[in-house]
């Protein structure tokens, strides 16, 4: 299984901590786990981690993308796009080795990569939805609900959800919200509390 997430320890972002725990348990159950992640953006001690690393039997490959303005919204968006591009390159090189993808919403548009990788290479994927974008961006006032990007993003999300083998959410309320947005995926949504 290949896990795609922008954050993984030594990063202290919650997504990275949850993915570390999940992948450790999956590895203990005999699954081969490869993680493609970024360099730390929220680490306290180190802003640099090894590019290649073996952690408890889990192979970790870290992208060498820059962390530009990690505390600002625009900087986070740019860093997310840079990670997205590196992820696409990584998957294109490994297309024959990818049997199943576990894709997080870090960065928020990463599930769309799963959609296109599935269309092009037929690699199955599961989306682990920690956050619902663009909903959060609208609620925070970053973008207006009527903005054209919100409509496109929501449509891409729905396509990614429909094509996914499964969707994992953190709460029943999140499951209900996604089922309201895209009723045809309700049967493939699983709630796993963090």
C-alpha positions in Angstrom: 0.0 0.0 0.0 1.2 3.5 -0.8 0.2 6.3 1.5 0.1 9.8 0.3 0.2 12.6 2.8 2.0 15.9 3.1 2.7 15.4 6.8 4.5 12.6 8.7 6.8 12.6 11.7 9.0 14.2 12.8 6.3 16.7 11.7 3.9 17.5 14.6 0.9 18.2 12.3 -2.0 16.0 13.6 -2.4 14.4 10.2 1.1 13.1 10.4 0.7 11.7 13.9 -2.5 9.9 12.9 -1.0 8.4 9.8 2.1 7.2 11.7 -0.2 5.3 14.2 -2.4 3.9 11.4 0.5 2.8 9.2 2.4 1.2 12.2 -0.7 -0.9 12.9 -1.2 -1.9 9.3 2.5 -2.8 9.0 2.2 -5.0 12.2 -0.7 -6.8 10.4 1.7 -7.7 7.6 0.9 -5.0 5.0 3.9 -3.6 3.1 3.6 0.2 3.5 5.3 2.9 1.5 4.7 6.5 2.5 5.3 9.5 0.2 5.4 12.6 2.3 6.9 16.1 2.5 9.7 17.6 4.7 8.5 18.8 8.1 6.5 22.0 8.2 5.5 21.9 11.8 8.4 20.1 13.5 9.7 21.8 16.7 13.3 20.5 16.5 14.0 19.8 12.9 12.9 21.3 9.6 14.7 18.6 7.7 14.3 14.8 7.8 15.9 12.0 5.8 14.8 11.8 2.2 14.6 8.0 2.4 14.0 6.2 5.7 12.8 2.9 7.1 10.6 3.4 10.2 9.3 0.2 12.0 9.3 -1.6 8.7 7.6 1.2 6.9 9.4 2.8 3.9 9.2 6.6 4.0 10.2 8.8 1.0 10.1 12.5 1.6 9.8 15.1 -1.1 12.4 17.9 -1.2 9.8 20.6 -1.7 10.4 23.9 0.0 8.3 25.1 2.9 7.5 28.6 1.7 5.7 30.8 4.3 4.2 27.8 6.2 2.3 30.0 8.7 0.4 31.9 6.0 -2.6 30.7 4.1 -1.1 31.5 0.7 2.1 29.8 1.6 0.3 26.7 2.7 -1.6 26.7 -0.6 1.7 27.0 -2.6 3.4 24.3 -0.5 0.4 22.1 -1.1 0.5 22.6 -4.8 4.3 21.9 -4.9 3.7 18.7 -2.9 0.9 17.8 -5.3 3.2 18.1 -8.3 5.9 16.0 -6.7 3.3 13.4 -5.8 2.2 13.2 -9.4 5.8 12.7 -10.5 6.4 10.1 -7.8 3.3 8.1 -8.8 4.2 8.3 -12.5 7.6 6.8 -11.9 6.1 4.1 -9.6 2.9 3.4 -11.6 3.6 -0.3 -12.0 4.4 -0.8 -8.3 1.3 0.9 -7.0 -1.3 -1.7 -5.9 -3.5 0.5 -3.6 -3.3 4.1 -2.6 -4.4 5.6 0.7 -4.8 9.3 0.1 -5.3 11.9 2.8 -6.7 15.4 2.5 -3.3 16.9 3.3 -3.0 18.9 1.1 -6.8 19.3 0.6 -6.8 18.6 -3.2 -4.8 15.4 -3.0 -7.8 13.1 -3.5 -8.1 14.5 -7.0 -4.7 13.0 -7.7 -6.1 9.6 -6.8 -9.0 10.2 -9.2 -6.6 10.9 -12.2 -4.2 8.2 -11.2 -7.1 5.7 -11.2 -8.3 7.0 -14.6 -4.9 6.8 -16.2 -3.2 3.8 -14.4 -6.2 2.0 -12.9 -4.6 2.1 -9.5 -7.4 1.7 -6.8 -7.5 4.2 -4.0 -9.1 5.0 -0.6 -9.6 8.5 0.6 -9.0 9.3 4.3 -10.9 12.6 4.7 -9.6 14.6 7.7 -11.0 17.9 6.4 -13.7 18.9 4.0 -12.5 21.5 1.5 -13.6 23.8 0.1 -16.2 23.9 2.9 -13.6 24.9 5.5 -12.2 27.6 3.3 -15.7 29.0 2.8 -16.5 28.9 6.6 -13.2 30.7 7.4 -14.0 33.4 4.9 -11.0 32.6 2.7 -13.2 32.2 -0.4 -16.8 33.1 -1.0 -19.3 30.2 -1.4 -20.3 31.6 -4.9 -16.7 31.7 -6.1 -16.1 29.6 -9.3 -13.2 27.8 -7.6 -15.6 26.4 -5.0 -17.9 24.9 -7.6 -15.0 23.3 -9.5 -13.5 22.0 -6.3 -16.7 20.5 -5.1 -17.3 18.8 -8.5 -13.7 17.3 -8.4 -14.3 16.1 -4.9 -17.4 14.3 -5.9 -15.7 12.7 -8.9 -12.8 11.5 -6.6 -15.3 10.2 -4.0 -17.3 8.3 -6.7 -14.2 6.6 -8.1 -12.6 5.7 -4.8 -12.8 2.2 -3.4 -13.8 3.6 -0.1 -14.0 6.8 2.0 -12.9 7.0 5.6 -14.2 9.9 7.8 -13.7 10.8 11.4 -17.2 11.1 12.6 -20.9 10.2 11.9 -21.6 13.9 11.2 -18.9 14.0 8.6 -20.3 10.9 7.0 -23.8 12.5 6.9 -22.4 15.7 5.4 -20.6 13.8 2.6 -23.7 11.7 1.9 -25.7 14.9 1.6 -23.2 16.3 -0.9 -22.9 13.1 -2.9 -25.6 10.6 -2.0 -24.3 7.8 -4.3 -21.2 7.3 -2.2 -22.9 6.8 1.2 -22.5 3.0 1.1 -18.7 3.2 0.8 -18.2 5.7 3.7 -16.7 4.2 6.8 -16.4 6.1 10.1 -13.1 5.5 12.0 -12.6 7.9 14.9 -9.1 9.3 15.3 
